[in-house]
Amino acid sequence: MRVLLIVLFLGSSGLASPVPTIAKAQADAGKSAASRFDGPAELPRAYVKSSLADTPAVARVRLVKDGDNLQEALDNANCGDTLKLQAGATFQGMYRVPAKPCDNAHWIIVRTSADDALPPEGTRITPCYAGIASLPGRPDFHCTAVRNIMAKIELDSDTGSGPIQFVDGANHYRFIGLEIARAPDPSITALAFLKGPGTAHHIVFDRVWMHGTAQDETARGIALRGMTEVAVVDSFFSDFHCVAMTGSCTDAQSMGSAGGDQPGGPYKIVNNFLEASGENILFGGGPATNTPADIEIRHNHLFKPMTWRQGEAGFVGGKSGKPFIVKNHFELKNAQRVLFEGNVLENTWGGFSQSGFSILLTPKNQGNRCPTCQVTDVTIRYNKIINVGAVFQIANAKSDAGGASQAGERYSIHDLIVSNVRFEKNDSFGNFALIGSNMPPLKDVSIQHVTALVPRAIFSIFSPADHKIENFTVSNNIFGTSFNRQIGSTGGGPRNCSFRPDAQGPDGILKSCFVNLRFERNLIIGWGKWPANNVIVKDAGAAGIAEIQQGDRHYYRLCRQKDESSSCKKPSPAIGAATDGRDIGADTDAVNKATAGVV
């Protein structure tokens, strides 16, 4: 199946604000409460420091050669030591990373011996540095050279987890320039994890290639449960997947934390290629008495190869021939104070237990074993979402076992560019957002300066008719659909506020479902009765959106003046028309700046 990629480039006015830098966010973390908020969402209070200057190891350097005992080297390392693993060598086994009395001035570094051959700090590693020029279905690595200068740590067991096992109390370890993998055939739970109850802290994965095998089940790269002060930077994660019907796992991630009884966070996930069939990143989904908090996720490429989709050219699934279980890009079931910024999310589709949604904000009391689970204070800004079956699922609901979570609220979503949303019967919703509120009530959500043209309903809504969703802002967005129902119902009959959407129409549903709603200055391509103070046009031409085709890709921009040669029939009514004086829609310059170099 040929995928048509549509990318929206919509201009921004000179009044647009610059992209907030992470340095500013870190500085704001120590200021007044007001400065730490993006709209209704509180930003992280703590950020992980992960530069080489922040992780000094100035004591002994030991070379660990091919055939040496790596476990012995780890056991004998002192705080401040560096273990240099011979470049190109493979160390097979399960390696326990021990607890030692280290501190912020005395880290233990485990790295390849090829000091000068790695890309510089702050530059993403690729498999080129392990001697691999390309992987089928993945983006071009842009290799300047192909050399195996990484040291490889490989699990040789036939089941379980590994090869990196942190013991309770492990701390102040930095891994640099390593290939972390597993042998073929078994089903592996995680490549790096904390063994048993307990905690580990101050861990940095820097320029590592962590991967499964092409057809075996590897459920996750890093299991973050029980860990604090963890950074994953400039790294490459691939081949994390579970096989439908014949497999032994159902949910695969590059990294995340299902839950637990120990604190989780702060976490830093920055400038990585992250590939997984289930959720590329997931927090929550298991029993827990604590909520992971202060999570920074920036400048990552969250990707699923189209070759994992049955029917595509070059299809790859499990050895049984069954496809991998594909779900979402980013999902939160239990997390607090999350900054998701400057990421590119590419390719997802339905057909399994999900319907191709890219981002899910869905607090879940899984199995009635997490009544304190919550998803609160989430900021999603300056991202691109490309080639998905639907964009958002924002829903508070009881678990399958009937238990309610603690809260799902305070979300700030702005400056997103969404392109090539698909609708396929029984496979994808094709809409912008499925919004659901039951127990606990969903409230305090802001969606602003988003650009998203979708094939089906812009919103699908569920909320009890006698319990309205509170404090929603939907302003300054460009939404478009050619579907005859701009707002739909998710079902539930008369008890759903959006029952009989054709009879109520958009304005009627919004009044029926929301209280304290600000729905204004949106440019909507479609028809129907929407609230006053929005601009409703029939097509992209009337919206002043010009289309430019370059090969298989379609680009769009806002028309600022009439120009027959570029299909601009008139200036766009979005120019300078937002409530803040900016253009309606995403600030394209800011989004492009935040995502520069991600792909």
N, C-alpha and C positions, 0 to 999 in steps of 0.2 A: 504494500500500500504506500503510495506516494504521500508524504506529509508536506503540506503547504505551510510554510512558516510566515506568519504575518507579524511584523514588528511595528509598533506605533511610535512615531517620532512627532510629538505634539509640542509646539513651541511654547516657551514661557515668557512672561513679560519681564521687563527690566526691574520690576518690583520683587521678583522672586528672591527668597532668602537663600543663602548658601547652605550647602549640606553641613549639618552639624558634625563636627569632628569628634572622634572618640576621646581625644585629649580634653575637649570641652566637657564631654559627658563625664569623664573621670573627675575633672575639676568640680563640676556641678555636684558630684556625689558628696562632697564635703561642705556644700553650701546650704542655704536655706531650703526648706521643704519645697517651696514653690519652684525653685530652679531645677529641682530634680524630677520634674514631671514633664511628660510630653502629652498634652491634653489631659485626659483622665488617668493616664497610666503613669505610675511611678517608674522611673528608670532604675537600673541596678544601683544598689548602694555600695557595692564592692566590685572591683575589677582585678583579674589575675595579672600580675606582672610576669612577663614571660621572656623578656629579651635575654640574650646571653649575658649582658651586664648585670641582670637581676639574678643570675644563677651561677655565681662564681664557683669554680673548682680549681684551686691553685696549689694543690698538694702534689702527690705522686701521680705519674702517668705510667700505666702498664699496658703493654701490647699483648693482646690475647690472640695467639696464632691459630690457624686452622689445625684442628686436632687437640687443642688445649681444652681444659675443663672450664667451661664458662661458669658453671655453678660455683665451683671453687673460687673463681675470680670474684664473683659477686659476694660470696660469703666473706672473703678476706679484704674486700675494699673498705677503706676508711672514708669518713666524711671529708670531702674536698678532693678525692681521687677522681681520675679519669681512666676509664677502661676503653682502650682503642681496639676494636675488633677488626681483624685483618680484612681489608677490602676484598670482596669477591669470595670470601669463605662462607661456608654454611655451618651453622651450629644447630644441631638437631636435638630436641628434647623438650622437657618441661622445666622451666627455670623459675625458681622461687626468688622473688625480690625481697630481701630481708629488711627488717626494721633496724635502724641504727640511730644514734643520738645526733643527727645532723641538724643544721639550722640554716637560716637564709644566707649566711656567709660561707657555708661549707656544703655544697651540693656534691652528688655523685653523678658523673656524666658517663653514659654508655653510648659509644658512637663508633662509626666507621673510622678506620685508620686513614682514609683518604681525606685529609683535612682540607686541602685547597681545591679539590675537584668538585665539591658540592656547590650548588647554586648558593649565592650569598643569603644570609639571614634576611627574612622578609620576602623571599622568592619561593614560590611553590615548587616542590619536587615533582617529578614525573617518573614513570618507569624507564625512561631513557637512561637514568642513572643506575638501573639494574640490568642494562643491556637489552631492553625491550623497546623497539622503535615505535610500535603501535599496538593497540588492542582493538579487535573488531567491534565496530559500532560505537566507539568512543570518539570524542573530539581529537583532532590532530594534536600531538604532543609538541610540535614545533621543535623537534630535537635539533640542537646544533651539533651534537655528537652523541653516539650511542656507546656507552662504556659501562661495564659492571664494576662500579666503585662502591657499592653499598655492601655491608655485611648482612648476611641473612640469618634470621633466627626463625626456626621452623619447628612446629609441633610434629612429633613423629608418632603420637598416640593414635589409636583408632576410634576413640570417642572422647567426650568431655570438653574441656576448655584448655586454652593455652595457645602459644608457648610461654606467655608472660603472666605469672601469678604473683600478685602482691600479697604479702602476709600482713596480718593485722599490725598496724603501726608503721608500715613502710612509708618513707617520706624523703623529700628532696632528691628526686631522681629526674634526670633529663636524658631522653633518648634522641640521638641525632643520626640521620643518614642511614637508617636501618630498613631492611625489608623484613617485615614481620608477617609470617605466613603459616600454612599448615600443609601436611602431606595429603595426597588424594584419598578419596573413598569415604572416610567417616563423616558423620554429621557432627559439627563442632558448634558449641554454644557461644563462645567468645574467644577472641585471640588474646585479649588482655583484660584482666579482671581481678577483683579482690576476693581472696579465698575466705569463705565462711563469714561469720559475723565479725564486726570490727570496723576499722577505718584505715584509710590511707590518705596522705595529703602531700601537697606540693609535688605534683607530677607534671612533667612537660614532655609531650611528643612533638618533635620538631623535625620537619623534612623527612618523614618516614613514609614508606609505601606499605600499607597494610592491606592484605587481600586474601580472599578465599581462592577456590579453584573454579573453573568455568562452569561445571555442571554439578558439583557437590553442594551440600547444604552447609553454609556458614552463617549462623544466625546474627552475629554482630561482630564488629571490630573491637570496640572498647565498651565494656559494661561499667558505667560510672557509679553504680550503686556503692554507697558508703565512702565515696571519695570527695575530698574538698580541695580547693585551690589547684584545679587541674586545667592545663592548657593543651590544646591540639592546634598546631599552627603549621602552615606551609606544607601540608601533607596530602597524600593521595590514597583514597580508599576505594577498592573495587571488588566486585564479585561477592557481595553479601546477599544471599537469597535463600528462600525456602521453596520447596517443590510442591505444587498442588497435588492433592489426592494420594500420591504415593510417598510423600515425604514425612519426616518425623518432626518438623517444626512448621509454624504457620506465620511467623512474623520476623522479618529480618531488618536490621538497622546497621548503619555504619557506626553509630554510637548512640548512647542514651542511658537512661536509668529507669528501670521499672518501678522502683520505690525502695522501701526499707524503713528501718527504725532509726537510722543514723542521719545526721544532717547531710545535705548534698549541696555543693556549690561553695564559692563561686566557680563558674566554669567559663572558659574562653575557647571558642571554636572559630578560628579566623583564618581565612585564605586557604581553604582546602577544597579539593575535589572529593565529593562525598556521593557514593553510589550504593544503593540498596534497593531491594525489591519491595519490601514492606514500607517502612517509613525511613527516609534517609536520616532523619533525626527524630527521636521520640523521647519524651519525658512523661513518666507515669505508666499506668496500665497494670500495676501489681499492688499487692498489699503494702501499706505504708502508714507510718505515724508521723512522718516528716515530709515537708515539701521542698524539693530542690529550688534554690533561689539564687538570684543574681547571676543570670546566664547571658553571656554576650556571644551572639552568633552573627558574624559579619564577613562579607566578602568571600562567600563560599559558592561553589557551583554544585547544586543539588541536582543529580542527573540520573535518569534511568535509560539504558540503551533501548532503542526501538527494536533491536534484534531480540529482546526478551518477549516481544509481543507475538503471540501465535499468529501465523499468516503473513508476517513480514518477511522480506527477503533476508536470508542469513539467519533465520530463527535459531535461537539457542535456548534450550530448557534443561530440565534434569535428564539424567541418563535414562529414565523411564520414557522420555519423550514428552512428559507433561510440562506445562509452562511453570514459571516461577509465579508466586503469589504476589501480585503487584497491588499496592495500596496508595499511599500518599507521599508527599515530600517531607512535610513538617507537621508534627502532631504534638499537642500538649494535652495531657490528661491530669497532670499534677506538676505545676511549676508556678513560680512567682517572680516577678520583676525580671522580665525577659526583654532583651533588645535584639531584634532580628532586622538587620540593616545591610543594604548593599549586596544582597545575594541574588543569584540567578537560579531560578527553579525551572527545570526543563524536562518535559515528557512524563506524563502519567496517564493512565487509562483505567477503566473499570473492568468488570467481569468477574470479580471475586466478591469479598465481603464489602468492598467499597465501590464507589462509582466514579473514580478518577479525580477526586478532589485533590487540590494541591496542598492547602493548609487547613488544618483542623484545630479549632480551639474548643475542646470538649472535655471539661472536668468529669472524672469518672470514679465512682466508688466501686471499683472492680471487685466483683464477688462479695460485696458488702464488707470488705476488709480494709476500706480506706475512707471512713466517714470524714476525715479531715482533708482529703484531697481537694485541691482547688486549682483553678487557673485564673490568676489575677495579675494585673499590672503588666500587660504585654504590649510592647511597642513594635509595630511592623511598618517599616518605612524605607523608601528608596530602593525597592526591589523590582526585578523583572520576572514575570511568570509567563512561560512559553509552552504552547502545545500541550494542553491539559484537557481533561474531560469536564472539569468544573473548577472553580477557584477556591471559595471558602465554604467551610461548614462551621458555623458558630452556634453551638447548641449546648444547653444545659438540660440534662435528662437523667432519670434514674438508671441505674445499671440493670443488666438483664436479671439480676437477683432482687431488684426492687429497692436498692439503697440509694439515697441521695448523697451527693458530694457536698462540700462545705460552701463553695462559691465559684461562680464564673462571671467575672466583671472587670471593668476598667481596662478596656482595650483601646489603643490608639492605632489606627490603620490609615496611613496616608502616603501619597506619592508612590503609587504602584503603576507600572505599565504592564497590562495584561494583553497577550496576543495569542491568536489561534486557539481559542476555546472551541472544543468539538462537541457535537452531539451525535451519539450513535445509540440506536435503540437497544435497550437492555444492557448498555455498557457505560454510558456517561450521561450525566444530568444536563450538561451544556449550559449551566447558569452561572451567575456571578457568586451568589451567596445563598446557601440554605441556612435560615435563621430559626432556631428553636429555643423556646423557653418553657420550662416546666418546673422542675425542682432541682436546684434552687433557681429563683427567678434570675433571668439574664438582665443586666442593666449596665449603664454607664459605658457606652460604646460610641466611638467616633470614627466615621469613615469619610475621609476628605481627600480631595485632589487625587482621585483614582481615575485612570482611563482604562475602560474595559468594554469591548464590543463582544457580545456573546450571542450564540444562535438560539437560545431558549429564554425562559423567564430570567429577568435580572435578579429577582428575589423569589425564593420559595419560603413560606413562613409557617411555623406552627407555634401557637401559644394558646393556652386555655382562654376562651372567650371572656371569662370573668376575671382574668388576671393579666393585665396589659404589661408589655415590655417597657421598662422605664429608662428615660434619659438617653435616648439615641440621637446622634447627630449624623445626618447623611447630607453633606453639602459639598458644593464645588467640584462635583465629579462629572465625567463624561461616561454615560452608560448608553449602550445601544443594543437593540435586538430587532430582528425581522419577524419574530414570533408574534402570534396574535394575542398572547397573554404575557404582559410585562411583569406581573406579580402573580405567583401561583400559590397553591396550597400544598402542603406536604401530606395531606390526608387528615383523618381523625373526625370527619363529619362535622355536625353542627357545633361540637365542643371546641373546634378550632376557630380562632378569630378570623382566619382567612377563608372560611367556608364560602363556597360559591363565588370564587374570584371573578368570574365573568359578570355576575350581577353587581358585585360591589365596585369593581374597577379599582385602579391603583389608589386613588384618594380615599375611597371607602375602606379599603383594607388597611391602609396606614392608620386611619382614625380608629378602626376597630382593634388594631393590634398594639398600638403604641400610646404611651402617655409621656408628656414632656418631650415630644419629637421635634427636632429641627431638621426639616427636609426642604432645603432651599438652594438656589443658585446652581442646580444641576442642569447640565445640558443632556437631554434624553432624546435619543434617536428612536422613534417609534410613534405611538399614538396613545389615545386614552386620556382620561381626566386625571391629571396629577395635581398635587397641591400648587397653589399660586406661588409666584416668585421662582418658578423654574422655567427653563426654555425647552419647549417641545418642538422638534422638527421631524420631518418625515423620512429623511435619508441623509447620508453622509455629505452629499452636495449642499443641502440646505444647512447642515451643521458647519459648513466651511472647512471640511476636512478633505485635503487633497491626497490622492493616491499616486504613489510612484512605484513602478515595478522594475526590479532589477533581478533578472533570472527568475528563480522560483520564489523570491522573497518580495513581499509587498510592504512598502513603507508608507506611513501616513504623517501628515503634518497639518497644523492649523494654518488656514489661509489668512494672511494679514492684509491682503489687497486683492482686487480682481486681477486674474492672470489666466487668460484663456488657454495658454500653452501648458499650464500645469493643472488643469481642471479646476482651478479656483474661480468659481462663478461670482463669489462675493466674499468679503471678509467674514471670518467666523464670529458668531455672536458670543463665543467663549472668550474672546480677547479682552483681558482686563476686567472681566465681569464677575469674578469671584467675590465673596464677602470680604476677603482680605486685600482686594485690589489686584490680585494676581490673575493669571489666566485660569479659567475653569479647566479641570483636568490635571494630570500629573505634571510636575515640574520636570520636563524631560532633561534639561541641562543638569539638574541636580541628580536625577536618577542615573544618567550616563556617567556622571562624575563618580558617584558612589560605587558603581558596578564596573568601572574601567579596569580591564585586565582580569576580570573574573573568568571569562571564557577565552 
